[in-house]
Amino acid sequence: MKLFKRARKDGSLEEMSFIEHLDELRKHLFRSAVAVAIGAIVMAIYNKFIVERILMGPTNGDFVTYTYLCKISAKLGLGNKLCMTAINVNMQSTDVAGQFNIYFNVILIGGFILAFPYVFWQFWKFTKPALKPQELKNTRGVIFWVSLLFFLGVLFGYFIISPYTINFFSNFSLDPKIKNIWTISSYFNTIVPLILGAGLAFQLPLVMFFLAKVGVVSAAYLRRVRKYAILIMLIVAGIITPPDMLSQIVCTIPLILLYEISILLCVKVEKKQVQEEAEWH
């Protein structure tokens, strides 16, 4: 199947010129932009709740993550090892339009997160005609899995990584005379990459699956570099969490599980490729 083809209403395919292909891409991008705009409008309607309870959530001492970790710590008989101390920071806006810019970015990024399944669906509709029938069989449910992993990653970034990061830096001090007074833009630019980055990081199994399909990575290679990958995960967790092993484990375990799932998916791909080659011969 050639790349520059599209489906007619009767299900058949017709050739597309390069210009027509760009026009098709423009349509998908426009629909995605409209979906993000609608999501942004929803975020704007609930902006007070979004800013006070979600954006500023990790700065509150009663944030849900802090509360539940403390309860879990008590139930496990660990005392207050998993508890986090009170947030010790004040915030300010030093730019004339600083708060407005943050507000605009919040509703825009929030709109993208809300519209992500639809945006990815548009991307998928654009690339789908380039795949062969056999390849399409291996991508069933891709929209569901990509969206699910993205939302799980966003939740992990917001409820686990961001609170640990904010709590650590708010209580870090070189000298008692130095007070932590953050700008709202600095705070925003810290937690948003963590949240979106976690959403993208949770795509690791699917990325490895497709890389295995094209022969870029293998299960053997991932097993061989496993110890280095885990070391990197532990280092990252050690940077963003308080200096105790339990906190590092809380952040590292989901990432290790994703890595192991990636290996299993690569094994599955390789077995299927061997089976198809055997049938071919």
C-alpha positions as CSV (number, residue, x, y, z in Angstrom):
1,M,0.0,0.0,0.0
2,K,1.4,3.4,-1.0
3,L,1.4,6.3,1.4
4,F,-0.5,8.7,-0.7
5,K,-3.8,7.0,-0.8
6,R,-7.1,7.6,0.9
7,A,-10.4,5.7,1.2
8,R,-13.4,6.5,-0.9
9,K,-16.9,6.2,0.5
10,D,-17.3,2.8,-1.1
11,G,-14.2,1.6,0.8
12,S,-11.8,1.5,-2.2
13,L,-8.6,3.4,-2.3
14,E,-7.6,6.3,-4.6
15,E,-4.2,7.8,-5.2
16,M,-3.5,11.2,-3.6
17,S,-1.1,13.9,-4.9
18,F,1.4,15.4,-2.5
19,I,-0.7,18.6,-2.3
20,E,-3.8,16.5,-1.5
21,H,-1.9,14.7,1.1
22,L,-0.9,18.0,2.8
23,D,-4.5,19.1,2.6
24,E,-5.5,15.9,4.4
25,L,-3.0,16.6,7.1
26,R,-4.3,20.1,7.5
27,K,-7.8,18.8,8.0
28,H,-6.6,16.4,10.8
29,L,-4.6,19.2,12.4
30,F,-7.5,21.6,12.3
31,R,-9.9,19.0,13.9
32,S,-7.3,18.4,16.6
33,A,-6.9,22.1,17.3
34,V,-10.7,22.4,17.5
35,A,-10.8,19.6,20.1
36,V,-8.0,21.2,22.1
37,A,-9.9,24.5,22.0
38,I,-13.1,22.9,23.3
39,G,-11.1,21.2,26.0
40,A,-9.5,24.6,26.9
41,I,-13.0,26.2,27.1
42,V,-14.0,23.5,29.6
43,M,-10.9,24.2,31.6
44,A,-11.6,27.9,31.5
45,I,-15.2,27.4,32.8
46,Y,-13.8,25.5,35.8
47,N,-10.6,27.6,36.1
48,K,-11.0,28.5,39.8
49,F,-11.2,24.8,40.7
50,I,-8.4,23.9,38.2
51,V,-6.0,26.5,39.6
52,E,-6.8,26.2,43.4
53,R,-7.4,22.5,43.7
54,I,-5.3,21.0,40.9
55,L,-2.5,23.3,39.8
56,M,-1.7,24.5,43.4
57,G,-2.8,21.1,44.9
58,P,0.8,19.8,45.6
59,T,1.6,22.9,47.6
60,N,-1.2,22.2,50.1
61,G,-0.3,20.2,53.2
62,D,-3.6,18.3,53.0
63,F,-2.9,17.2,49.4
64,V,-4.4,13.7,48.8
65,T,-1.0,12.1,48.1
66,Y,0.5,13.3,51.4
67,T,-2.6,12.2,53.3
68,Y,-2.7,8.7,51.9
69,L,1.0,8.1,52.1
70,C,0.9,9.0,55.7
71,K,-2.0,6.6,56.3
72,I,-0.2,3.8,54.4
73,S,3.0,4.4,56.4
74,A,1.1,4.1,59.7
75,K,-0.7,0.9,58.5
76,L,2.6,-0.7,57.5
77,G,4.1,0.1,60.9
78,L,6.6,2.5,59.4
79,G,5.8,5.5,61.6
80,N,6.0,8.6,59.5
81,K,8.7,7.5,57.1
82,L,6.3,8.0,54.1
83,C,4.8,11.2,55.5
84,M,5.9,14.5,54.0
85,T,6.5,17.7,56.0
86,A,4.5,20.9,55.5
87,I,5.2,22.9,52.4
88,N,7.5,25.8,53.2
89,V,7.2,28.2,50.3
90,N,5.6,31.5,49.2
91,M,4.8,32.4,45.7
92,Q,4.7,35.6,43.7
93,S,4.3,36.9,40.2
94,T,7.0,39.2,39.0
95,D,5.7,39.9,35.5
96,V,2.9,42.2,34.5
97,A,1.1,39.5,32.5
98,G,2.6,36.7,34.5
99,Q,-0.6,35.3,36.0
100,F,-2.5,35.8,32.8
101,N,0.1,33.8,30.9
102,I,0.0,31.0,33.4
103,Y,-3.8,31.0,33.2
104,F,-3.7,30.8,29.4
105,N,-1.1,28.0,29.5
106,V,-3.1,26.1,32.1
107,I,-6.3,26.0,30.1
108,L,-4.4,25.2,26.8
109,I,-2.4,22.3,28.2
110,G,-5.4,21.1,30.2
111,G,-7.4,21.2,27.0
112,F,-4.8,19.1,25.2
113,I,-4.8,16.5,28.0
114,L,-8.6,16.3,27.8
115,A,-8.6,16.1,24.0
116,F,-5.7,13.7,23.8
117,P,-7.6,10.6,22.7
118,Y,-9.3,12.5,19.9
119,V,-6.0,14.1,18.9
120,F,-4.3,10.8,18.7
121,W,-7.3,9.3,16.8
122,Q,-6.9,12.1,14.2
123,F,-3.2,11.3,14.0
124,W,-4.0,7.6,13.6
125,K,-6.6,8.3,10.9
126,F,-3.9,10.1,8.9
127,T,-1.2,7.4,9.2
128,K,-3.5,4.4,9.0
129,P,-3.7,4.2,5.2
130,A,0.1,3.8,5.0
131,L,-0.1,0.5,6.9
132,K,-0.5,-2.9,5.3
133,P,-3.4,-5.2,6.3
134,Q,-1.2,-7.4,8.3
135,E,0.2,-4.4,10.1
136,L,-3.2,-3.2,10.9
137,K,-4.1,-6.5,12.7
138,N,-1.2,-5.8,15.1
139,T,-2.5,-2.3,15.9
140,R,-6.0,-3.2,17.1
141,G,-7.0,-1.2,20.2
142,V,-4.0,1.2,19.8
143,I,-6.0,4.3,20.5
144,F,-7.4,2.8,23.7
145,W,-3.9,1.6,24.9
146,V,-2.1,4.9,24.0
147,S,-4.8,7.0,25.7
148,L,-4.9,4.7,28.8
149,L,-1.2,4.8,29.2
150,F,-1.0,8.5,28.7
151,F,-3.7,9.2,31.3
152,L,-2.1,6.8,33.8
153,G,1.2,8.5,33.2
154,V,-0.3,12.0,33.8
155,L,-1.9,10.8,37.0
156,F,1.4,9.2,38.1
157,G,3.2,12.4,37.3
158,Y,0.6,14.6,39.1
159,F,0.0,12.5,42.2
160,I,3.4,10.9,42.8
161,I,6.3,12.7,41.0
162,S,5.1,16.3,41.3
163,P,4.3,16.1,45.0
164,Y,7.7,14.5,45.8
165,T,9.5,17.1,43.7
166,I,7.6,20.1,45.1
167,N,7.9,18.9,48.7
168,F,11.7,18.2,48.3
169,F,12.5,21.6,46.8
170,S,10.2,23.5,49.2
171,N,12.1,22.1,52.2
172,F,15.6,22.2,50.7
173,S,17.6,25.1,52.1
174,L,21.3,26.0,52.0
175,D,20.9,28.2,55.0
176,P,18.0,29.0,57.4
177,K,18.3,32.7,56.4
178,I,17.4,31.9,52.8
179,K,13.7,31.7,52.2
180,N,12.0,29.9,49.4
181,I,10.0,32.4,47.4
182,W,9.1,31.0,44.0
183,T,7.6,32.7,41.0
184,I,4.3,31.2,39.8
185,S,5.9,30.7,36.3
186,S,8.8,28.8,37.8
187,Y,6.4,26.5,39.7
188,F,4.3,26.0,36.6
189,N,7.4,25.3,34.4
190,T,8.5,22.7,37.0
191,I,5.4,20.6,37.4
192,V,4.0,20.7,33.9
193,P,7.0,19.0,32.2
194,L,6.9,16.4,35.0
195,I,3.3,15.6,34.4
196,L,3.4,15.6,30.6
197,G,6.8,13.8,30.7
198,A,5.3,11.0,32.8
199,G,2.4,10.7,30.4
200,L,4.9,10.3,27.5
201,A,7.1,8.0,29.6
202,F,4.2,5.6,30.1
203,Q,4.2,5.1,26.3
204,L,7.4,3.1,26.7
205,P,5.8,-0.3,26.2
206,L,4.1,0.7,23.0
207,V,7.2,2.5,21.7
208,M,9.3,-0.6,22.3
209,F,6.6,-2.7,20.7
210,F,6.8,-0.8,17.4
211,L,10.6,-0.5,17.6
212,A,10.8,-4.3,17.9
213,K,8.5,-4.6,14.9
214,V,10.9,-2.7,12.8
215,G,14.0,-4.5,14.3
216,V,15.5,-1.5,16.1
217,V,15.4,-3.1,19.5
218,S,15.1,-6.6,20.8
219,A,14.2,-8.4,24.1
220,A,17.8,-9.5,24.4
221,Y,19.1,-6.0,24.1
222,L,16.6,-4.6,26.7
223,R,17.6,-7.5,29.1
224,R,21.2,-6.6,28.6
225,V,20.8,-3.0,29.4
226,R,18.2,-3.6,32.2
227,K,20.6,-2.9,35.0
228,Y,21.6,0.5,33.5
229,A,18.0,1.4,32.9
230,I,17.1,0.6,36.5
231,L,20.1,2.6,37.7
232,I,19.0,5.6,35.7
233,M,15.4,5.2,37.1
234,L,16.8,5.1,40.7
235,I,19.0,8.1,40.2
236,V,16.0,10.1,38.8
237,A,13.8,8.9,41.7
238,G,16.6,9.8,44.2
239,I,16.8,13.4,42.8
240,I,13.0,14.1,43.0
241,T,12.2,12.3,46.2
242,P,13.2,12.7,49.9
243,P,16.4,10.9,50.8
244,D,15.0,7.6,51.9
245,M,14.8,4.2,50.2
246,L,11.0,3.8,50.5
247,S,10.2,7.0,48.7
248,Q,12.6,6.1,45.9
249,I,10.9,2.7,45.6
250,V,7.4,4.3,45.3
251,C,8.5,6.3,42.3
252,T,10.7,3.6,40.7
253,I,8.5,0.5,40.8
254,P,6.0,1.7,38.1
255,L,8.8,2.6,35.8
256,I,10.5,-0.8,36.2
257,L,7.1,-2.5,35.6
258,L,6.8,-0.6,32.3
259,Y,10.3,-1.6,31.3
260,E,9.5,-5.3,32.0
261,I,6.3,-5.0,30.1
262,S,8.3,-3.6,27.2
263,I,10.5,-6.7,27.3
264,L,7.5,-9.0,27.2
265,L,6.0,-7.2,24.3
266,C,9.4,-7.5,22.4
267,V,9.4,-11.2,23.1
268,K,5.9,-11.5,21.7
269,V,6.8,-9.6,18.6
270,E,9.9,-11.8,18.0
271,K,8.0,-15.0,18.5
272,K,5.4,-13.9,16.0
273,Q,8.1,-12.9,13.4
274,V,9.8,-16.3,13.7
275,Q,6.4,-18.0,13.3
276,E,5.6,-15.9,10.2
277,E,9.0,-16.7,8.7
278,A,8.5,-20.4,9.3
279,E,5.1,-20.3,7.6
280,W,6.6,-18.3,4.7
281,H,9.3,-21.0,4.0
